[in-house]
Amino acid sequence: MRYRKSSRKEYRPPLVCRYFVFIFLLTIVSIPGYFADAEDWPTYQHDNQRSGVTSEKLTLPLNAQWTLAPRQKPRAAWEGSPAPNDYWHFFKNLRPRSLFDQANYISAVSDSIFFGSSSDDIVSCRDMNSGEERWVFFTEGPVRFAPSLYEGKAYFGSDDGYAYCLNAQTGDLIWKYKPYPQNKRIIGNGRMISVCPIRTSVLIQNGAVYFCAGIFPLEGVYLCALNPDNGSKIWEKTLSDSPQGYLLSTLDNLFVPTGNTNPIVFSSTDGRKIGSYSNGRSGGTYALIVDDKIVSGPGYTEAGSDWLNTYDTDTRANVASFQGNHVIVTDKISFLHTDSRLTAIDREAYFSASTREAEMRRRSEEIRKQIKQMDVQTRSEKSPSLLDELTTLQSEMEKCVQAKQAAVLWSAMCAHPYSLIAAGNLLFAGGDNEAAAYSMTNGELLWKSAVTGRAYGLAAANGSLFVSTDQGTIHRFSSGAGVSHWIYY
């Protein structure tokens, strides 16, 4: 492997200047609350639950500071939908469900940002304020996921089949690990990649590093847990699935998206497979964990396509389904993001009604199956009481639908459907050639600014908003005046 540090010479100001800078820094850090609202963004969507929520407070209006522009735009692993229509269920124009690398998503700690590239096979570290390169590390395959930053180290995987750990400050390699024992290569999306590429993020939890390698079960698919300091193996499991996307975790479990099929849950202690989720057409690589529930999509249900399905993480039962692209959850309110709207929902009231509705719907299905399986005589004896129960269940389900409608606090137009995060009391959304901020109180559009391409990635850290697009550009916005400039790499 090769890594290259920045060739910029270090500038050391005169002693008197350094003295006054020291006094200035000492003064501002002694001001109570000066950095109280500054927060890092150490992994994709901020945390291992992929919540997309940070306490970072950004002051509007935000001004463009710099734009990183690559020589080549990202090259997604799977472009377009492999099956745009499901003729058996009469669903058309289905969205791709294995999309996780449309942009160069960033992670940020202190005054540095980090991102991988699927076109240049690198991980890069940049100065947050200037955008200038600090170091770059080359792999032998596309890097499709944002690095995870933990205790001064950067962790990520590559299509070359290796998981890497770097010194986050210098870019020096600390260790690398490849579970697949052979060096077989294949052509993937016009690139030479390992037959066992790493197509999940690397996640750090409970003193271990977790990732999956491989997408072809016949060639070998692995779920690995390593020591984060030296890369030594804690345990390794062979899977019969095709893991793809950003891993999620709770204290005890790992949740693995699989693209076109349902997410799977494993024990983080020993890699034991606990199970998958009940809706057979959920799929999707978008997922987040909220309390004791996981939201996954875009899948499709009997009601139509492009649905987000919510499951209980313990029972794995489907407790709610709703059409949308993303969900952001705060203490009491959930924000649902669709192609054209932002909607605020009283979370407790909505899920209470939705869970009860799901239970009654399952009971209704059981009764219908029971009636269908009865012979003529039994049906004439028992069906009246069962039909009365069905009528009661239908009435109660209608009340649940009304309760869910009453749980809607507000709904507003939103022309930015590709990404959504929450920072402080603002919602930030990404659209076509534009990023925008909306009020959490009423959905009012408060700010917007031009970007280059579709804004699929958003991150808020240490006073700045970062927007990543499908053209590979990364834009930085902050409340500082600044002079917007482009940096080509």
C-alpha positions as CSV (number, residue, x, y, z in Angstrom):
1,M,0.0,0.0,0.0
2,R,1.1,3.6,-0.6
3,Y,0.3,6.6,1.3
4,R,1.2,10.2,0.6
5,K,1.4,13.0,3.0
6,S,0.9,16.6,2.1
7,S,4.0,18.3,0.7
8,R,3.1,21.7,2.2
9,K,5.9,23.2,4.3
10,E,5.0,24.0,7.8
11,Y,4.8,27.7,8.5
12,R,5.9,28.9,11.9
13,P,5.0,32.5,12.7
14,P,7.3,34.8,14.7
15,L,7.5,34.2,18.4
16,V,5.6,37.4,19.3
17,C,2.8,36.4,17.0
18,R,2.6,33.0,18.5
19,Y,2.5,34.6,22.0
20,F,-0.6,36.7,21.1
21,V,-2.2,33.8,19.3
22,F,-1.7,31.7,22.5
23,I,-3.2,34.5,24.7
24,F,-6.2,34.8,22.3
25,L,-6.9,31.1,22.3
26,L,-6.6,31.0,26.1
27,T,-9.1,33.8,26.3
28,I,-11.7,32.3,24.1
29,V,-11.6,28.8,25.5
30,S,-12.1,30.2,29.0
31,I,-15.4,31.8,27.9
32,P,-18.1,29.5,29.2
33,G,-19.9,27.7,26.4
34,Y,-17.7,29.1,23.6
35,F,-17.4,25.6,22.1
36,A,-20.5,24.2,23.9
37,D,-22.3,23.5,20.7
38,A,-19.4,22.1,18.6
39,E,-19.8,18.4,17.9
40,D,-18.0,15.9,15.7
41,W,-19.5,13.7,13.0
42,P,-17.3,10.6,13.5
43,T,-19.2,8.2,11.2
44,Y,-21.8,8.1,8.5
45,Q,-25.1,9.7,9.7
46,H,-23.3,10.7,12.9
47,D,-23.5,7.5,15.0
48,N,-23.8,3.7,14.9
49,Q,-27.6,3.9,14.9
50,R,-27.4,6.1,11.7
51,S,-29.7,8.6,13.3
52,G,-28.5,11.7,11.3
53,V,-29.1,13.8,14.5
54,T,-26.6,16.0,16.1
55,S,-26.7,18.8,18.8
56,E,-24.5,20.9,16.6
57,K,-26.2,24.3,16.2
58,L,-25.5,26.1,12.9
59,T,-26.4,29.8,12.6
60,L,-28.2,30.9,9.4
61,P,-27.5,32.2,6.9
62,L,-24.7,29.8,5.9
63,N,-22.1,31.0,3.4
64,A,-20.1,28.8,0.9
65,Q,-16.5,28.5,2.0
66,W,-14.9,26.0,-0.3
67,T,-15.8,23.2,-2.8
68,L,-13.7,20.1,-3.4
69,A,-14.0,19.0,-7.0
70,P,-12.6,15.6,-8.1
71,R,-11.2,14.6,-11.5
72,Q,-13.8,11.8,-11.7
73,K,-17.3,11.5,-10.1
74,P,-18.1,8.5,-7.9
75,R,-18.7,5.1,-9.6
76,A,-21.4,3.4,-7.7
77,A,-21.2,-0.4,-7.2
78,W,-24.8,-0.8,-8.6
79,E,-26.1,1.7,-11.0
80,G,-29.8,1.8,-11.7
81,S,-32.3,-0.9,-10.6
82,P,-31.6,-4.5,-11.6
83,A,-35.4,-5.1,-11.6
84,P,-37.3,-1.9,-12.2
85,N,-40.7,-3.6,-12.4
86,D,-42.3,-6.4,-10.3
87,Y,-44.9,-7.7,-12.8
88,W,-46.0,-10.4,-10.4
89,H,-47.2,-7.9,-7.8
90,F,-48.0,-5.2,-10.4
91,F,-45.4,-2.8,-9.1
92,K,-43.6,-0.5,-11.6
93,N,-40.7,2.0,-11.5
94,L,-39.2,0.5,-8.4
95,R,-36.3,2.4,-6.9
96,P,-32.8,0.8,-6.7
97,R,-32.4,-0.7,-3.2
98,S,-28.6,-1.3,-3.2
99,L,-27.5,2.3,-3.3
100,F,-24.9,3.3,-0.6
101,D,-22.1,5.0,-2.5
102,Q,-23.6,7.7,-4.7
103,A,-21.4,10.4,-3.2
104,N,-18.1,10.8,-1.3
105,Y,-19.7,10.8,2.2
106,I,-17.6,12.4,4.9
107,S,-16.7,11.9,8.6
108,A,-15.4,14.8,10.6
109,V,-13.4,15.1,13.9
110,S,-12.0,18.3,15.3
111,D,-10.7,20.4,12.4
112,S,-10.4,17.5,9.9
113,I,-12.7,15.8,7.4
114,F,-12.2,12.3,6.0
115,F,-13.8,10.7,2.9
116,G,-13.2,7.7,0.6
117,S,-13.4,7.6,-3.1
118,S,-14.8,4.9,-5.4
119,S,-13.2,6.5,-8.5
120,D,-9.6,7.2,-7.1
121,D,-9.4,4.2,-4.6
122,I,-8.3,6.5,-1.8
123,V,-9.1,7.8,1.6
124,S,-8.3,11.5,2.1
125,C,-8.0,13.8,5.1
126,R,-8.5,17.5,4.6
127,D,-8.2,20.6,6.7
128,M,-11.8,21.5,7.6
129,N,-11.3,25.2,7.4
130,S,-9.2,25.5,4.3
131,G,-10.0,22.3,2.4
132,E,-6.3,21.7,1.9
133,E,-5.0,18.1,1.8
134,R,-3.3,16.7,4.9
135,W,-2.8,13.2,3.7
136,V,-4.1,10.7,1.2
137,F,-3.9,6.9,1.5
138,F,-4.2,4.6,-1.6
139,T,-5.8,1.2,-1.7
140,E,-6.1,-1.2,-4.6
141,G,-9.8,-0.9,-5.1
142,P,-12.7,1.5,-4.7
143,V,-13.5,2.8,-1.2
144,R,-17.3,3.1,-1.0
145,F,-18.0,4.1,2.6
146,A,-17.2,7.0,4.8
147,P,-14.4,6.1,7.3
148,S,-15.3,5.5,10.9
149,L,-13.2,7.6,13.3
150,Y,-12.4,6.3,16.8
151,E,-9.7,7.2,19.3
152,G,-7.4,8.8,16.8
153,K,-7.8,6.1,14.2
154,A,-9.6,5.9,10.8
155,Y,-11.3,2.6,9.9
156,F,-12.6,1.6,6.5
157,G,-12.8,-1.2,3.9
158,S,-12.1,-1.4,0.2
159,D,-13.1,-3.4,-2.8
160,D,-9.6,-4.9,-2.7
161,G,-10.9,-7.1,0.1
162,Y,-9.0,-5.5,3.0
163,A,-10.2,-3.6,6.1
164,Y,-7.8,-0.9,7.1
165,C,-6.9,1.1,10.2
166,L,-4.9,4.3,9.8
167,N,-3.5,6.9,12.1
168,A,-6.1,9.6,11.6
169,Q,-3.5,12.4,12.1
170,T,-0.8,11.2,9.8
171,G,-2.4,8.7,7.4
172,D,0.1,6.0,8.4
173,L,-1.1,2.4,8.1
174,I,-1.5,0.7,11.5
175,W,-2.9,-2.6,10.3
176,K,-4.9,-4.2,7.5
177,Y,-6.9,-7.4,7.5
178,K,-8.3,-9.7,4.7
179,P,-10.6,-12.6,5.7
180,Y,-10.6,-14.1,2.2
181,P,-7.6,-16.4,2.0
182,Q,-7.0,-16.2,-1.8
183,N,-6.1,-13.3,-4.1
184,K,-8.7,-13.9,-6.8
185,R,-9.8,-10.8,-8.7
186,I,-12.8,-10.1,-11.0
187,I,-14.1,-7.2,-13.0
188,G,-16.7,-5.3,-11.1
189,N,-18.3,-2.2,-12.7
190,G,-15.3,-1.8,-15.0
191,R,-12.8,-2.2,-12.2
192,M,-10.6,-5.0,-11.0
193,I,-11.8,-5.9,-7.5
194,S,-11.4,-8.7,-5.0
195,V,-13.8,-11.6,-5.4
196,C,-14.6,-10.9,-1.8
197,P,-14.9,-7.0,-1.6
198,I,-15.8,-5.2,1.5
199,R,-19.3,-3.8,0.8
200,T,-20.2,-2.7,4.3
201,S,-19.0,0.1,6.5
202,V,-16.5,-0.7,9.3
203,L,-18.2,-0.2,12.7
204,I,-16.6,0.2,16.1
205,Q,-18.7,-0.9,19.1
206,N,-18.0,-2.6,22.5
207,G,-14.2,-2.6,22.0
208,A,-14.4,-4.4,18.6
209,V,-14.2,-3.5,14.9
210,Y,-17.0,-5.1,12.8
211,F,-17.4,-5.4,9.1
212,C,-18.6,-7.9,6.4
213,A,-16.6,-9.0,3.4
214,G,-17.9,-10.7,0.3
215,I,-21.1,-10.5,-1.7
216,F,-21.1,-14.0,-3.4
217,P,-21.9,-16.7,-0.9
218,L,-20.4,-19.4,-3.1
219,E,-17.1,-17.6,-3.0
220,G,-17.2,-16.8,0.7
221,V,-18.9,-14.1,2.8
222,Y,-17.6,-13.2,6.2
223,L,-18.7,-11.3,9.3
224,C,-15.6,-10.3,11.2
225,A,-14.8,-8.9,14.7
226,L,-11.3,-7.6,15.2
227,N,-9.3,-5.9,17.9
228,P,-9.3,-2.2,17.0
229,D,-5.7,-1.6,18.1
230,N,-3.9,-4.3,16.3
231,G,-6.4,-6.0,13.9
232,S,-6.1,-9.4,15.6
233,K,-9.2,-11.6,15.1
234,I,-11.7,-11.9,17.9
235,W,-14.1,-14.1,15.9
236,E,-15.1,-14.6,12.3
237,K,-18.3,-16.2,10.9
238,T,-19.1,-17.5,7.4
239,L,-22.4,-16.1,6.0
240,S,-24.9,-17.3,3.4
241,D,-26.1,-13.7,2.7
242,S,-24.9,-10.8,0.6
243,P,-24.3,-7.9,3.1
244,Q,-24.2,-4.4,1.5
245,G,-24.6,-1.0,3.2
246,Y,-23.8,0.7,6.4
247,L,-23.8,-1.6,9.5
248,L,-25.9,-0.5,12.5
249,S,-25.6,-1.6,16.1
250,T,-27.2,-1.6,19.6
251,L,-25.3,-2.6,22.7
252,D,-25.9,-6.3,22.0
253,N,-26.6,-6.7,18.3
254,L,-25.4,-5.9,14.8
255,F,-27.8,-5.1,12.0
256,V,-26.6,-5.9,8.5
257,P,-28.4,-4.5,5.4
258,T,-28.4,-6.8,2.4
259,G,-29.7,-4.6,-0.5
260,N,-32.6,-6.3,-2.2
261,T,-33.5,-8.5,0.8
262,N,-34.3,-7.9,4.4
263,P,-31.8,-6.7,7.0
264,I,-30.3,-9.4,9.2
265,V,-29.5,-9.2,12.9
266,F,-26.4,-10.9,14.6
267,S,-25.1,-11.1,18.1
268,S,-22.2,-8.7,18.5
269,T,-20.7,-11.0,21.2
270,D,-20.1,-14.1,19.0
271,G,-21.6,-13.4,15.6
272,R,-24.5,-15.8,16.1
273,K,-27.2,-15.1,13.6
274,I,-30.4,-14.2,15.4
275,G,-32.7,-13.8,12.4
276,S,-34.1,-11.5,9.7
277,Y,-37.2,-9.4,9.5
278,S,-40.7,-10.5,8.5
279,N,-41.8,-8.4,5.6
280,G,-40.5,-10.4,2.6
281,R,-40.2,-7.3,0.3
282,S,-38.6,-4.8,2.5
283,G,-35.0,-4.7,1.4
284,G,-33.0,-1.5,0.9
285,T,-29.7,-0.2,2.2
286,Y,-31.2,2.7,4.0
287,A,-31.7,1.9,7.7
288,L,-31.7,3.5,11.1
289,I,-32.3,2.4,14.7
290,V,-34.8,4.3,16.9
291,D,-35.2,3.1,20.5
292,D,-36.1,-0.6,20.1
293,K,-37.1,-0.3,16.4
294,I,-35.3,-0.5,13.1
295,V,-36.5,1.4,10.0
296,S,-35.4,-0.1,6.7
297,G,-36.1,0.7,3.0
298,P,-36.9,1.5,0.4
299,G,-39.1,-1.6,0.2
300,Y,-42.6,-2.2,-1.0
301,T,-45.8,-3.5,0.5
302,E,-49.2,-4.5,-0.7
303,A,-50.0,-0.7,-0.7
304,G,-47.2,0.1,-3.2
305,S,-43.5,0.8,-3.7
306,D,-41.0,3.0,-2.0
307,W,-42.0,2.3,1.6
308,L,-40.1,2.4,4.8
309,N,-40.8,-0.6,7.1
310,T,-40.4,-0.4,10.9
311,Y,-39.7,-3.5,12.9
312,D,-39.4,-4.3,16.6
313,T,-35.7,-5.2,17.1
314,D,-36.6,-8.0,19.6
315,T,-39.6,-9.7,18.0
316,R,-38.6,-8.7,14.4
317,A,-42.3,-8.1,13.7
318,N,-43.3,-5.4,11.3
319,V,-45.0,-2.7,13.4
320,A,-45.4,0.1,10.9
321,S,-45.0,0.9,7.2
322,F,-45.1,4.4,5.6
323,Q,-44.2,5.8,2.3
324,G,-41.1,8.0,2.4
325,N,-37.3,8.3,1.7
326,H,-35.9,9.1,5.2
327,V,-36.9,9.5,8.8
328,I,-35.3,11.8,11.5
329,V,-36.2,11.1,15.1
330,T,-35.8,13.5,18.0
331,D,-37.0,13.0,21.6
332,K,-40.7,13.2,20.9
333,I,-41.1,14.0,17.2
334,S,-40.4,12.0,14.0
335,F,-39.8,13.8,10.7
336,L,-40.9,11.9,7.6
337,H,-39.2,12.9,4.4
338,T,-40.8,12.1,1.0
339,D,-40.2,13.2,-2.6
340,S,-42.2,16.4,-2.0
341,R,-43.0,16.9,1.7
342,L,-41.6,17.1,5.2
343,T,-44.0,15.9,7.9
344,A,-43.7,16.1,11.7
345,I,-45.3,13.3,13.7
346,D,-46.0,12.8,17.4
347,R,-43.9,9.6,17.6
348,E,-45.4,8.0,20.7
349,A,-49.0,8.5,19.5
350,Y,-48.3,7.4,16.0
351,F,-46.4,4.2,16.9
352,S,-48.9,3.3,19.6
353,A,-51.7,3.4,17.0
354,S,-49.6,1.8,14.3
355,T,-48.6,-1.1,16.5
356,R,-52.1,-1.7,17.6
357,E,-53.3,-1.6,14.0
358,A,-50.6,-4.1,12.9
359,E,-51.7,-6.5,15.7
360,M,-55.4,-6.3,14.7
361,R,-54.5,-6.7,11.0
362,R,-52.6,-9.9,11.8
363,R,-55.6,-11.2,13.8
364,S,-57.9,-10.4,10.9
365,E,-55.7,-12.4,8.5
366,E,-55.7,-15.3,10.9
367,I,-59.5,-15.3,11.1
368,R,-59.8,-15.2,7.3
369,K,-57.4,-18.1,6.9
370,Q,-59.3,-20.0,9.7
371,I,-62.6,-19.5,7.9
372,K,-61.2,-20.5,4.6
373,Q,-59.9,-23.8,6.0
374,M,-63.2,-24.8,7.6
375,D,-65.5,-27.3,6.1
376,V,-69.1,-26.3,5.2
377,Q,-70.7,-27.4,8.5
378,T,-68.0,-25.9,10.8
379,R,-68.1,-22.7,8.9
380,S,-71.9,-22.4,9.3
381,E,-71.5,-23.0,13.1
382,K,-68.5,-20.8,13.8
383,S,-68.2,-18.2,11.1
384,P,-70.9,-15.8,12.5
385,S,-68.9,-15.1,15.7
386,L,-65.7,-14.9,13.7
387,L,-67.3,-12.5,11.2
388,D,-68.5,-10.4,14.2
389,E,-64.9,-10.3,15.4
390,L,-63.7,-9.2,12.0
391,T,-66.2,-6.4,12.0
392,T,-65.0,-5.2,15.4
393,L,-61.4,-5.4,14.3
394,Q,-62.2,-3.4,11.2
395,S,-63.8,-0.7,13.2
396,E,-60.8,-0.6,15.6
397,M,-58.4,-0.4,12.7
398,E,-60.2,2.6,11.3
399,K,-59.9,4.3,14.7
400,C,-56.1,3.6,14.6
401,V,-55.9,5.2,11.2
402,Q,-57.7,8.2,12.6
403,A,-55.3,8.3,15.5
404,K,-52.3,8.2,13.2
405,Q,-53.7,11.1,11.2
406,A,-54.2,13.1,14.4
407,A,-50.6,12.4,15.3
408,V,-49.4,14.6,12.4
409,L,-48.3,17.9,13.8
410,W,-47.5,19.7,10.5
411,S,-46.7,18.9,6.9
412,A,-44.9,21.2,4.5
413,M,-43.7,21.2,0.9
414,C,-40.0,20.1,0.5
415,A,-38.3,20.1,-2.9
416,H,-35.1,18.4,-1.6
417,P,-35.7,14.6,-1.5
418,Y,-32.2,13.0,-1.5
419,S,-30.9,13.4,2.1
420,L,-32.0,14.6,5.5
421,I,-30.3,15.3,8.8
422,A,-31.1,17.3,12.0
423,A,-28.7,19.8,13.5
424,G,-29.8,21.7,16.6
425,N,-33.3,23.0,15.8
426,L,-32.9,22.8,12.0
427,L,-33.6,20.1,9.4
428,F,-31.1,20.1,6.5
429,A,-32.2,18.5,3.2
430,G,-30.4,17.8,-0.1
431,G,-31.9,18.2,-3.5
432,D,-31.0,18.8,-7.2
433,N,-28.1,21.2,-7.2
434,E,-29.2,22.6,-3.9
435,A,-29.1,22.2,-0.1
436,A,-31.6,23.7,2.2
437,A,-32.5,24.3,5.9
438,Y,-36.1,23.9,7.2
439,S,-37.6,24.8,10.6
440,M,-38.4,22.0,12.9
441,T,-41.3,24.0,14.3
442,N,-43.4,24.3,11.2
443,G,-41.4,23.1,8.2
444,E,-40.7,26.6,6.9
445,L,-37.8,26.9,4.3
446,L,-35.3,29.1,6.0
447,W,-32.2,28.9,3.8
448,K,-30.9,27.3,0.6
449,S,-27.8,27.4,-1.5
450,A,-26.5,26.0,-4.8
451,V,-24.4,22.9,-5.0
452,T,-23.1,20.9,-7.9
453,G,-25.1,17.7,-8.4
454,R,-27.6,15.8,-6.4
455,A,-27.0,16.3,-2.7
456,Y,-27.0,12.7,-1.4
457,G,-24.7,13.3,1.7
458,L,-25.1,15.8,4.5
459,A,-23.0,16.2,7.7
460,A,-22.9,19.0,10.4
461,A,-19.8,19.3,12.5
462,N,-17.9,22.0,14.4
463,G,-19.7,25.0,13.0
464,S,-20.0,23.8,9.4
465,L,-22.4,22.0,7.0
466,F,-20.9,19.6,4.5
467,V,-22.8,18.6,1.4
468,S,-21.6,15.6,-0.8
469,T,-23.1,15.2,-4.3
470,D,-23.2,12.5,-7.0
471,Q,-20.7,14.5,-8.9
472,G,-18.1,13.9,-6.2
473,T,-18.0,17.5,-5.0
474,I,-17.9,18.3,-1.3
475,H,-19.2,21.7,-0.3
476,R,-18.5,23.4,3.0
477,F,-20.9,26.1,4.4
478,S,-20.6,28.0,7.6
479,S,-21.8,31.3,9.1
480,G,-18.4,32.9,8.5
481,A,-18.0,35.5,5.7
482,G,-15.3,33.7,3.8
483,V,-14.6,33.7,0.1
484,S,-16.0,30.7,-1.8
485,H,-13.3,28.9,-3.8
486,W,-12.9,25.6,-5.6
487,I,-10.1,23.0,-4.9
488,Y,-9.5,20.4,-7.6
489,Y,-8.0,17.0,-6.7
